[in-house]
Amino acid sequence: MDEIILPIQILAEQFAKLPGVGKKTALKYAFSFVEMKDEKAAEFAEALLSARQRVARCKLCHNYSEDEICPVCSDDKRDRRVICVVEDARSIISFEKARSYNGLYHVLGGVISPIKSIGPEKLNIRSIEERVKGSEVSEVILATNPTLEGETTAMYITGLLKKYGIKVTRLAYGIP
């Protein structure tokens, strides 16, 4: 990137830090940004800062929220006896689009991965135990991905919740 001026290089490096964005795409984004009219660039920058400042994690399920409690957890029409455990908040969007699940969620924030030095203590695993303990929860559905790490995480959570006598199920594979 030596032929490109420093401000564009720096901007492209920042875009390249986003997951799934390679160097070529990051450079394309950087050029697109500097070619925007000032008003559009200001709107874009404001949207980035606003999202960063206004979006937090729900104190119950760790989903993204503008409030202390997310819209799903605060919806009293939801079945509070069932919690679906997902790896990340993006997974909730898929479930909600399908409109076939009416329970609550719990976002782990990743999966157990010894290779990446991610143990259970770095995830929102203990808080699922706290939610189950002494509550009306009767079933926990594990919806982690069918990868080695996802399976390991699901097995760990199953073992952790076994002592509470609740039903722990695994989401079926191959269902779109």
Biotite code that builds the C-alpha atoms (Angstrom):
import biotite.structure as struc

atoms = struc.array([
    struc.Atom([0.000, 0.000, 0.000], chain_id="A", res_id=1, res_name="MET", atom_name="CA", element="C"),
    struc.Atom([2.989, 2.320, -0.392], chain_id="A", res_id=2, res_name="ASP", atom_name="CA", element="C"),
    struc.Atom([1.436, 4.129, -3.387], chain_id="A", res_id=3, res_name="GLU", atom_name="CA", element="C"),
    struc.Atom([-1.591, 5.158, -1.365], chain_id="A", res_id=4, res_name="ILE", atom_name="CA", element="C"),
    struc.Atom([-1.533, 8.270, 0.797], chain_id="A", res_id=5, res_name="ILE", atom_name="CA", element="C"),
    struc.Atom([-1.352, 7.740, 4.542], chain_id="A", res_id=6, res_name="LEU", atom_name="CA", element="C"),
    struc.Atom([-4.908, 8.820, 5.521], chain_id="A", res_id=7, res_name="PRO", atom_name="CA", element="C"),
    struc.Atom([-6.423, 6.308, 3.091], chain_id="A", res_id=8, res_name="ILE", atom_name="CA", element="C"),
    struc.Atom([-3.981, 3.618, 4.245], chain_id="A", res_id=9, res_name="GLN", atom_name="CA", element="C"),
    struc.Atom([-4.973, 4.185, 7.871], chain_id="A", res_id=10, res_name="ILE", atom_name="CA", element="C"),
    struc.Atom([-8.684, 4.120, 7.029], chain_id="A", res_id=11, res_name="LEU", atom_name="CA", element="C"),
    struc.Atom([-8.268, 0.917, 4.991], chain_id="A", res_id=12, res_name="ALA", atom_name="CA", element="C"),
    struc.Atom([-6.369, -0.687, 7.894], chain_id="A", res_id=13, res_name="GLU", atom_name="CA", element="C"),
    struc.Atom([-9.287, 0.126, 10.196], chain_id="A", res_id=14, res_name="GLN", atom_name="CA", element="C"),
    struc.Atom([-11.842, -1.379, 7.794], chain_id="A", res_id=15, res_name="PHE", atom_name="CA", element="C"),
    struc.Atom([-9.626, -4.477, 7.444], chain_id="A", res_id=16, res_name="ALA", atom_name="CA", element="C"),
    struc.Atom([-10.002, -5.090, 11.188], chain_id="A", res_id=17, res_name="LYS", atom_name="CA", element="C"),
    struc.Atom([-13.666, -5.952, 10.627], chain_id="A", res_id=18, res_name="LEU", atom_name="CA", element="C"),
    struc.Atom([-14.369, -9.682, 10.345], chain_id="A", res_id=19, res_name="PRO", atom_name="CA", element="C"),
    struc.Atom([-14.585, -10.903, 6.760], chain_id="A", res_id=20, res_name="GLY", atom_name="CA", element="C"),
    struc.Atom([-13.063, -7.751, 5.285], chain_id="A", res_id=21, res_name="VAL", atom_name="CA", element="C"),
    struc.Atom([-9.871, -8.379, 3.348], chain_id="A", res_id=22, res_name="GLY", atom_name="CA", element="C"),
    struc.Atom([-7.295, -5.804, 2.249], chain_id="A", res_id=23, res_name="LYS", atom_name="CA", element="C"),
    struc.Atom([-8.870, -5.229, -1.188], chain_id="A", res_id=24, res_name="LYS", atom_name="CA", element="C"),
    struc.Atom([-12.362, -4.736, 0.223], chain_id="A", res_id=25, res_name="THR", atom_name="CA", element="C"),
    struc.Atom([-11.018, -2.513, 3.007], chain_id="A", res_id=26, res_name="ALA", atom_name="CA", element="C"),
    struc.Atom([-9.293, -0.338, 0.421], chain_id="A", res_id=27, res_name="LEU", atom_name="CA", element="C"),
    struc.Atom([-12.508, -0.184, -1.608], chain_id="A", res_id=28, res_name="LYS", atom_name="CA", element="C"),
    struc.Atom([-14.400, 0.936, 1.526], chain_id="A", res_id=29, res_name="TYR", atom_name="CA", element="C"),
    struc.Atom([-11.745, 3.551, 2.321], chain_id="A", res_id=30, res_name="ALA", atom_name="CA", element="C"),
    struc.Atom([-11.929, 5.051, -1.169], chain_id="A", res_id=31, res_name="PHE", atom_name="CA", element="C"),
    struc.Atom([-15.736, 4.996, -1.037], chain_id="A", res_id=32, res_name="SER", atom_name="CA", element="C"),
    struc.Atom([-15.673, 6.840, 2.258], chain_id="A", res_id=33, res_name="PHE", atom_name="CA", element="C"),
    struc.Atom([-13.281, 9.594, 1.146], chain_id="A", res_id=34, res_name="VAL", atom_name="CA", element="C"),
    struc.Atom([-15.283, 10.024, -2.068], chain_id="A", res_id=35, res_name="GLU", atom_name="CA", element="C"),
    struc.Atom([-18.517, 10.642, -0.138], chain_id="A", res_id=36, res_name="MET", atom_name="CA", element="C"),
    struc.Atom([-19.918, 14.127, 0.087], chain_id="A", res_id=37, res_name="LYS", atom_name="CA", element="C"),
    struc.Atom([-19.106, 15.713, 3.449], chain_id="A", res_id=38, res_name="ASP", atom_name="CA", element="C"),
    struc.Atom([-22.710, 15.426, 4.630], chain_id="A", res_id=39, res_name="GLU", atom_name="CA", element="C"),
    struc.Atom([-22.886, 11.680, 3.866], chain_id="A", res_id=40, res_name="LYS", atom_name="CA", element="C"),
    struc.Atom([-19.466, 11.056, 5.427], chain_id="A", res_id=41, res_name="ALA", atom_name="CA", element="C"),
    struc.Atom([-20.562, 12.899, 8.583], chain_id="A", res_id=42, res_name="ALA", atom_name="CA", element="C"),
    struc.Atom([-23.767, 10.791, 8.720], chain_id="A", res_id=43, res_name="GLU", atom_name="CA", element="C"),
    struc.Atom([-21.704, 7.619, 8.333], chain_id="A", res_id=44, res_name="PHE", atom_name="CA", element="C"),
    struc.Atom([-19.240, 8.632, 11.049], chain_id="A", res_id=45, res_name="ALA", atom_name="CA", element="C"),
    struc.Atom([-22.090, 9.699, 13.346], chain_id="A", res_id=46, res_name="GLU", atom_name="CA", element="C"),
    struc.Atom([-23.849, 6.349, 12.824], chain_id="A", res_id=47, res_name="ALA", atom_name="CA", element="C"),
    struc.Atom([-20.655, 4.512, 13.817], chain_id="A", res_id=48, res_name="LEU", atom_name="CA", element="C"),
    struc.Atom([-20.156, 6.578, 16.962], chain_id="A", res_id=49, res_name="LEU", atom_name="CA", element="C"),
    struc.Atom([-23.838, 6.520, 17.898], chain_id="A", res_id=50, res_name="SER", atom_name="CA", element="C"),
    struc.Atom([-24.080, 2.741, 17.611], chain_id="A", res_id=51, res_name="ALA", atom_name="CA", element="C"),
    struc.Atom([-20.927, 2.341, 19.672], chain_id="A", res_id=52, res_name="ARG", atom_name="CA", element="C"),
    struc.Atom([-22.212, 4.669, 22.410], chain_id="A", res_id=53, res_name="GLN", atom_name="CA", element="C"),
    struc.Atom([-25.888, 3.632, 22.515], chain_id="A", res_id=54, res_name="ARG", atom_name="CA", element="C"),
    struc.Atom([-25.676, -0.139, 22.131], chain_id="A", res_id=55, res_name="VAL", atom_name="CA", element="C"),
    struc.Atom([-24.957, -2.157, 25.255], chain_id="A", res_id=56, res_name="ALA", atom_name="CA", element="C"),
    struc.Atom([-25.589, -5.700, 26.468], chain_id="A", res_id=57, res_name="ARG", atom_name="CA", element="C"),
    struc.Atom([-28.808, -6.815, 28.149], chain_id="A", res_id=58, res_name="CYS", atom_name="CA", element="C"),
    struc.Atom([-28.025, -7.531, 31.787], chain_id="A", res_id=59, res_name="LYS", atom_name="CA", element="C"),
    struc.Atom([-30.069, -10.749, 31.649], chain_id="A", res_id=60, res_name="LEU", atom_name="CA", element="C"),
    struc.Atom([-29.302, -12.461, 28.344], chain_id="A", res_id=61, res_name="CYS", atom_name="CA", element="C"),
    struc.Atom([-26.332, -10.467, 26.934], chain_id="A", res_id=62, res_name="HIS", atom_name="CA", element="C"),
    struc.Atom([-28.190, -9.616, 23.715], chain_id="A", res_id=63, res_name="ASN", atom_name="CA", element="C"),
    struc.Atom([-27.592, -6.171, 22.244], chain_id="A", res_id=64, res_name="TYR", atom_name="CA", element="C"),
    struc.Atom([-29.909, -3.514, 23.583], chain_id="A", res_id=65, res_name="SER", atom_name="CA", element="C"),
    struc.Atom([-30.360, 0.217, 23.909], chain_id="A", res_id=66, res_name="GLU", atom_name="CA", element="C"),
    struc.Atom([-31.777, -0.306, 27.388], chain_id="A", res_id=67, res_name="ASP", atom_name="CA", element="C"),
    struc.Atom([-30.667, -2.243, 30.462], chain_id="A", res_id=68, res_name="GLU", atom_name="CA", element="C"),
    struc.Atom([-33.044, -5.063, 29.473], chain_id="A", res_id=69, res_name="ILE", atom_name="CA", element="C"),
    struc.Atom([-33.436, -6.035, 25.794], chain_id="A", res_id=70, res_name="CYS", atom_name="CA", element="C"),
    struc.Atom([-36.817, -6.104, 24.022], chain_id="A", res_id=71, res_name="PRO", atom_name="CA", element="C"),
    struc.Atom([-36.931, -9.931, 24.092], chain_id="A", res_id=72, res_name="VAL", atom_name="CA", element="C"),
    struc.Atom([-36.340, -10.195, 27.848], chain_id="A", res_id=73, res_name="CYS", atom_name="CA", element="C"),
    struc.Atom([-38.786, -7.384, 28.586], chain_id="A", res_id=74, res_name="SER", atom_name="CA", element="C"),
    struc.Atom([-41.566, -8.951, 26.459], chain_id="A", res_id=75, res_name="ASP", atom_name="CA", element="C"),
    struc.Atom([-43.962, -10.526, 28.968], chain_id="A", res_id=76, res_name="ASP", atom_name="CA", element="C"),
    struc.Atom([-45.603, -12.575, 26.190], chain_id="A", res_id=77, res_name="LYS", atom_name="CA", element="C"),
    struc.Atom([-42.450, -14.708, 25.912], chain_id="A", res_id=78, res_name="ARG", atom_name="CA", element="C"),
    struc.Atom([-42.297, -18.213, 27.371], chain_id="A", res_id=79, res_name="ASP", atom_name="CA", element="C"),
    struc.Atom([-39.957, -17.749, 30.338], chain_id="A", res_id=80, res_name="ARG", atom_name="CA", element="C"),
    struc.Atom([-39.678, -21.493, 30.900], chain_id="A", res_id=81, res_name="ARG", atom_name="CA", element="C"),
    struc.Atom([-37.494, -21.987, 27.814], chain_id="A", res_id=82, res_name="VAL", atom_name="CA", element="C"),
    struc.Atom([-34.081, -20.446, 27.108], chain_id="A", res_id=83, res_name="ILE", atom_name="CA", element="C"),
    struc.Atom([-32.236, -20.890, 23.817], chain_id="A", res_id=84, res_name="CYS", atom_name="CA", element="C"),
    struc.Atom([-28.464, -20.584, 24.230], chain_id="A", res_id=85, res_name="VAL", atom_name="CA", element="C"),
    struc.Atom([-26.692, -19.074, 21.197], chain_id="A", res_id=86, res_name="VAL", atom_name="CA", element="C"),
    struc.Atom([-23.069, -18.225, 20.460], chain_id="A", res_id=87, res_name="GLU", atom_name="CA", element="C"),
    struc.Atom([-23.651, -14.622, 19.422], chain_id="A", res_id=88, res_name="ASP", atom_name="CA", element="C"),
    struc.Atom([-26.397, -12.018, 19.202], chain_id="A", res_id=89, res_name="ALA", atom_name="CA", element="C"),
    struc.Atom([-26.585, -12.323, 15.409], chain_id="A", res_id=90, res_name="ARG", atom_name="CA", element="C"),
    struc.Atom([-28.050, -15.810, 15.857], chain_id="A", res_id=91, res_name="SER", atom_name="CA", element="C"),
    struc.Atom([-31.065, -14.310, 17.596], chain_id="A", res_id=92, res_name="ILE", atom_name="CA", element="C"),
    struc.Atom([-31.954, -12.437, 14.409], chain_id="A", res_id=93, res_name="ILE", atom_name="CA", element="C"),
    struc.Atom([-32.212, -15.754, 12.521], chain_id="A", res_id=94, res_name="SER", atom_name="CA", element="C"),
    struc.Atom([-34.483, -17.286, 15.143], chain_id="A", res_id=95, res_name="PHE", atom_name="CA", element="C"),
    struc.Atom([-36.670, -14.200, 15.290], chain_id="A", res_id=96, res_name="GLU", atom_name="CA", element="C"),
    struc.Atom([-37.038, -14.053, 11.493], chain_id="A", res_id=97, res_name="LYS", atom_name="CA", element="C"),
    struc.Atom([-38.287, -17.652, 11.500], chain_id="A", res_id=98, res_name="ALA", atom_name="CA", element="C"),
    struc.Atom([-41.022, -16.661, 13.985], chain_id="A", res_id=99, res_name="ARG", atom_name="CA", element="C"),
    struc.Atom([-41.165, -20.213, 15.333], chain_id="A", res_id=100, res_name="SER", atom_name="CA", element="C"),
    struc.Atom([-39.587, -19.677, 18.761], chain_id="A", res_id=101, res_name="TYR", atom_name="CA", element="C"),
    struc.Atom([-41.237, -17.743, 21.570], chain_id="A", res_id=102, res_name="ASN", atom_name="CA", element="C"),
    struc.Atom([-38.897, -18.317, 24.497], chain_id="A", res_id=103, res_name="GLY", atom_name="CA", element="C"),
    struc.Atom([-35.970, -16.323, 25.832], chain_id="A", res_id=104, res_name="LEU", atom_name="CA", element="C"),
    struc.Atom([-32.329, -16.336, 24.716], chain_id="A", res_id=105, res_name="TYR", atom_name="CA", element="C"),
    struc.Atom([-28.913, -16.408, 26.300], chain_id="A", res_id=106, res_name="HIS", atom_name="CA", element="C"),
    struc.Atom([-25.900, -15.115, 24.360], chain_id="A", res_id=107, res_name="VAL", atom_name="CA", element="C"),
    struc.Atom([-22.601, -16.811, 25.249], chain_id="A", res_id=108, res_name="LEU", atom_name="CA", element="C"),
    struc.Atom([-20.359, -14.359, 23.424], chain_id="A", res_id=109, res_name="GLY", atom_name="CA", element="C"),
    struc.Atom([-18.421, -17.138, 21.692], chain_id="A", res_id=110, res_name="GLY", atom_name="CA", element="C"),
    struc.Atom([-17.480, -20.750, 22.287], chain_id="A", res_id=111, res_name="VAL", atom_name="CA", element="C"),
    struc.Atom([-14.919, -22.623, 24.334], chain_id="A", res_id=112, res_name="ILE", atom_name="CA", element="C"),
    struc.Atom([-11.735, -22.820, 22.280], chain_id="A", res_id=113, res_name="SER", atom_name="CA", element="C"),
    struc.Atom([-8.507, -23.937, 23.962], chain_id="A", res_id=114, res_name="PRO", atom_name="CA", element="C"),
    struc.Atom([-6.576, -23.106, 20.777], chain_id="A", res_id=115, res_name="ILE", atom_name="CA", element="C"),
    struc.Atom([-7.670, -19.460, 21.067], chain_id="A", res_id=116, res_name="LYS", atom_name="CA", element="C"),
    struc.Atom([-7.277, -19.499, 24.879], chain_id="A", res_id=117, res_name="SER", atom_name="CA", element="C"),
    struc.Atom([-11.034, -19.088, 25.395], chain_id="A", res_id=118, res_name="ILE", atom_name="CA", element="C"),
    struc.Atom([-12.230, -20.984, 28.422], chain_id="A", res_id=119, res_name="GLY", atom_name="CA", element="C"),
    struc.Atom([-15.670, -21.019, 30.062], chain_id="A", res_id=120, res_name="PRO", atom_name="CA", element="C"),
    struc.Atom([-14.642, -18.124, 32.306], chain_id="A", res_id=121, res_name="GLU", atom_name="CA", element="C"),
    struc.Atom([-14.346, -15.826, 29.271], chain_id="A", res_id=122, res_name="LYS", atom_name="CA", element="C"),
    struc.Atom([-17.913, -16.539, 28.150], chain_id="A", res_id=123, res_name="LEU", atom_name="CA", element="C"),
    struc.Atom([-21.372, -15.845, 29.582], chain_id="A", res_id=124, res_name="ASN", atom_name="CA", element="C"),
    struc.Atom([-21.706, -19.416, 30.823], chain_id="A", res_id=125, res_name="ILE", atom_name="CA", element="C"),
    struc.Atom([-21.969, -18.914, 34.580], chain_id="A", res_id=126, res_name="ARG", atom_name="CA", element="C"),
    struc.Atom([-24.791, -16.424, 34.050], chain_id="A", res_id=127, res_name="SER", atom_name="CA", element="C"),
    struc.Atom([-26.920, -19.096, 32.314], chain_id="A", res_id=128, res_name="ILE", atom_name="CA", element="C"),
    struc.Atom([-26.534, -21.179, 35.463], chain_id="A", res_id=129, res_name="GLU", atom_name="CA", element="C"),
    struc.Atom([-27.635, -18.172, 37.542], chain_id="A", res_id=130, res_name="GLU", atom_name="CA", element="C"),
    struc.Atom([-30.695, -17.705, 35.314], chain_id="A", res_id=131, res_name="ARG", atom_name="CA", element="C"),
    struc.Atom([-31.695, -21.351, 35.709], chain_id="A", res_id=132, res_name="VAL", atom_name="CA", element="C"),
    struc.Atom([-31.044, -21.562, 39.440], chain_id="A", res_id=133, res_name="LYS", atom_name="CA", element="C"),
    struc.Atom([-34.250, -20.978, 41.387], chain_id="A", res_id=134, res_name="GLY", atom_name="CA", element="C"),
    struc.Atom([-36.297, -19.870, 38.386], chain_id="A", res_id=135, res_name="SER", atom_name="CA", element="C"),
    struc.Atom([-39.217, -21.187, 36.362], chain_id="A", res_id=136, res_name="GLU", atom_name="CA", element="C"),
    struc.Atom([-36.918, -22.409, 33.551], chain_id="A", res_id=137, res_name="VAL", atom_name="CA", element="C"),
    struc.Atom([-37.769, -25.985, 32.582], chain_id="A", res_id=138, res_name="SER", atom_name="CA", element="C"),
    struc.Atom([-35.786, -26.336, 29.336], chain_id="A", res_id=139, res_name="GLU", atom_name="CA", element="C"),
    struc.Atom([-32.548, -25.015, 27.896], chain_id="A", res_id=140, res_name="VAL", atom_name="CA", element="C"),
    struc.Atom([-32.046, -25.431, 24.151], chain_id="A", res_id=141, res_name="ILE", atom_name="CA", element="C"),
    struc.Atom([-28.402, -25.428, 23.083], chain_id="A", res_id=142, res_name="LEU", atom_name="CA", element="C"),
    struc.Atom([-28.060, -23.816, 19.655], chain_id="A", res_id=143, res_name="ALA", atom_name="CA", element="C"),
    struc.Atom([-24.294, -23.626, 19.310], chain_id="A", res_id=144, res_name="THR", atom_name="CA", element="C"),
    struc.Atom([-22.821, -24.360, 15.888], chain_id="A", res_id=145, res_name="ASN", atom_name="CA", element="C"),
    struc.Atom([-21.976, -27.982, 15.013], chain_id="A", res_id=146, res_name="PRO", atom_name="CA", element="C"),
    struc.Atom([-18.227, -27.347, 15.168], chain_id="A", res_id=147, res_name="THR", atom_name="CA", element="C"),
    struc.Atom([-15.783, -28.954, 17.570], chain_id="A", res_id=148, res_name="LEU", atom_name="CA", element="C"),
    struc.Atom([-15.848, -25.809, 19.727], chain_id="A", res_id=149, res_name="GLU", atom_name="CA", element="C"),
    struc.Atom([-19.645, -25.551, 19.561], chain_id="A", res_id=150, res_name="GLY", atom_name="CA", element="C"),
    struc.Atom([-20.029, -29.184, 20.601], chain_id="A", res_id=151, res_name="GLU", atom_name="CA", element="C"),
    struc.Atom([-17.509, -28.772, 23.422], chain_id="A", res_id=152, res_name="THR", atom_name="CA", element="C"),
    struc.Atom([-19.377, -25.721, 24.690], chain_id="A", res_id=153, res_name="THR", atom_name="CA", element="C"),
    struc.Atom([-22.730, -27.527, 24.500], chain_id="A", res_id=154, res_name="ALA", atom_name="CA", element="C"),
    struc.Atom([-21.321, -30.500, 26.437], chain_id="A", res_id=155, res_name="MET", atom_name="CA", element="C"),
    struc.Atom([-19.867, -28.198, 29.088], chain_id="A", res_id=156, res_name="TYR", atom_name="CA", element="C"),
    struc.Atom([-23.187, -26.386, 29.578], chain_id="A", res_id=157, res_name="ILE", atom_name="CA", element="C"),
    struc.Atom([-25.086, -29.693, 29.671], chain_id="A", res_id=158, res_name="THR", atom_name="CA", element="C"),
    struc.Atom([-22.813, -30.891, 32.476], chain_id="A", res_id=159, res_name="GLY", atom_name="CA", element="C"),
    struc.Atom([-23.157, -27.608, 34.324], chain_id="A", res_id=160, res_name="LEU", atom_name="CA", element="C"),
    struc.Atom([-26.980, -27.635, 34.220], chain_id="A", res_id=161, res_name="LEU", atom_name="CA", element="C"),
    struc.Atom([-27.430, -31.350, 34.928], chain_id="A", res_id=162, res_name="LYS", atom_name="CA", element="C"),
    struc.Atom([-27.725, -30.793, 38.686], chain_id="A", res_id=163, res_name="LYS", atom_name="CA", element="C"),
    struc.Atom([-30.817, -28.582, 38.234], chain_id="A", res_id=164, res_name="TYR", atom_name="CA", element="C"),
    struc.Atom([-32.946, -31.375, 36.792], chain_id="A", res_id=165, res_name="GLY", atom_name="CA", element="C"),
    struc.Atom([-34.103, -29.363, 33.813], chain_id="A", res_id=166, res_name="ILE", atom_name="CA", element="C"),
    struc.Atom([-34.428, -30.603, 30.264], chain_id="A", res_id=167, res_name="LYS", atom_name="CA", element="C"),
    struc.Atom([-31.345, -29.713, 28.194], chain_id="A", res_id=168, res_name="VAL", atom_name="CA", element="C"),
    struc.Atom([-31.802, -30.267, 24.464], chain_id="A", res_id=169, res_name="THR", atom_name="CA", element="C"),
    struc.Atom([-29.633, -29.717, 21.419], chain_id="A", res_id=170, res_name="ARG", atom_name="CA", element="C"),
    struc.Atom([-30.856, -27.992, 18.275], chain_id="A", res_id=171, res_name="LEU", atom_name="CA", element="C"),
    struc.Atom([-31.128, -30.477, 15.396], chain_id="A", res_id=172, res_name="ALA", atom_name="CA", element="C"),
    struc.Atom([-28.548, -30.375, 12.590], chain_id="A", res_id=173, res_name="TYR", atom_name="CA", element="C"),
    struc.Atom([-29.303, -29.708, 8.960], chain_id="A", res_id=174, res_name="GLY", atom_name="CA", element="C"),
    struc.Atom([-32.419, -27.620, 9.515], chain_id="A", res_id=175, res_name="ILE", atom_name="CA", element="C"),
    struc.Atom([-32.279, -24.424, 7.442], chain_id="A", res_id=176, res_name="PRO", atom_name="CA", element="C"),
])
